[in-house]
Amino acid sequence: MAIQIDLATSQYGTGFNGAYFRIVTASITREIDDNFKVIIDCSGFATASPTADTHPVDFKRYNAPLATIEATAGDDFLSKCYTWVMAQDDMSGSTAV
């Protein structure tokens, strides 16, 4: 699973049509107050077929309460993370690929 979106601008200041984002990290951390949050890191590529040598054109980090991710539609934890990321303002108009 991945997310495709047209980026008006990237971390390099250049736009990329059809940028391909994939979750590279989705981890759960425990906060001091015993609440849990999910940290989701997404790398964006200018190609839908990145290899180990492909450098990302963009990077996004998201934080969400674990309960929010658990309540999101999806078959498993990772698919729930993808669904949640696609609902964020900066991913408006994205599609699952």
N, C-alpha and C positions, 0 to 999 in steps of 0.2 A: 504494500500500500504506500502511496505517496500523495502529495498535494501539488497541483499545478495552478499557477497564477501568473498573470502579467504584472511584473514589477515596474512601477513608474521610475523607481530609483533603487539602487542596491547600496551596500556598504561602500562600494567604489564610486558612487555617484552616477552610475549608468543604469538605465532601465534594461530589463530583459523580458521579452515576451515569452510566455510558456515556461517560466522558471519552474524548476522541479524541486520541491522541498521534501525531505524525508526526516523523520525523527531519528536522531542519533543517540539521544539519551532521554530516558523517562525514569526518573528516580523519585522515591518517596523519602522525605526527611521528617524527623520528629522535632517539633518546636519545643521551646522551654515550657510552654503552657500545656503540653501534652496534645496539642493539635498536630495534625499531619498535613503536609503540603506536598504537591507533586511539582517537580521541576522538569520542564520539557525543553530540550534543546533541539532546534531544527536547523539543518544545513540546507542551503539553497544552491542549486546547480543550474548552469545554462543548458544542460543536456538531460534527457530522461534516462540516459545510460551511463551514469558516473562510474568510474573505476577507482581503484586505490590511488591512482595518480591524478585524478580530477580534483582541482581546487574549487572550493565553494565560492559563489559570487555573493552570497549573503548568509547571515546567521541571525536567528531569532531565539530568544529565551523567554519562556513563559512560566508563571507560577500560578498554581490553582490549589484550592483546598482539596484534599483527597476525597472528601464527601461529594464534591462537585463532579469530579471525574467519575467516581463510582456511579453517580446518578445519570451520567450521560449515556446515550444510546450507543451500543456496540457489543460485539460478541466477546471481547476480552479486553484486558487493561490497555493494550496498545491501540486497538481500534477505537476505544473510548477516548484516548488521548488525541488521536487524529481527528475525530469528530469534534472534540472541544476546540482544538487549534483552528479548525476551519471556521468556527463560529466567532473567532476574534475579529475585531475591527480591521486590523491590518491584513487579514486574510479574506476580507469580503470579496466575493466573486470567484473564490477558488473552487476547484473541483477535485474530487478524489480520482486518482489514476492508479 
